[in-house]
Amino acid sequence: MGTIGTVVVVVGAVALAVAAVLQLRGGPLPFPAIITGAVTCSLCYIVAGASQNDSDLPSVPTVVGSAVGVMTIGAMIISLVPRSPDRDDNRRSPIWLAASGTLLGSVGLLAHTFL
């Protein structure tokens, strides 16, 4: 990738990491974290497609993007499971799962860019 592409990837990865930390500190709704996880997965696949890898092995953004996608889908499934009204409605596990996927994706993008 060129210089401008590298700057865009680094800024995007840092912005996604900041968004994940803010979502961990935020409210009880899981869908902003799930959407951020989906955007992170997409950015990982875009970077993987733009990078030229001569190896037969998958690149770091491909592997990390797949992991982020699985974590995001898991968070979505957990958030859609119905709960009884007498239980606590403040369920944070989908937010933690999606935000940790976002952090994993941003670290993977930064590792691919700088290593």
Buried (B, 14 or more C-beta within 10 A) or exposed (E): BEEEEEEBBBEBBEEBBEBBEEBBEEEEEBEBBBBBBBBBBBBBBBBBEEBEEEEEEEBBBBBBBBBBBEBBBBBBEBBEEEEEEEEEEEBEEBBBBBBBBBBBBBBBBBEBBEE
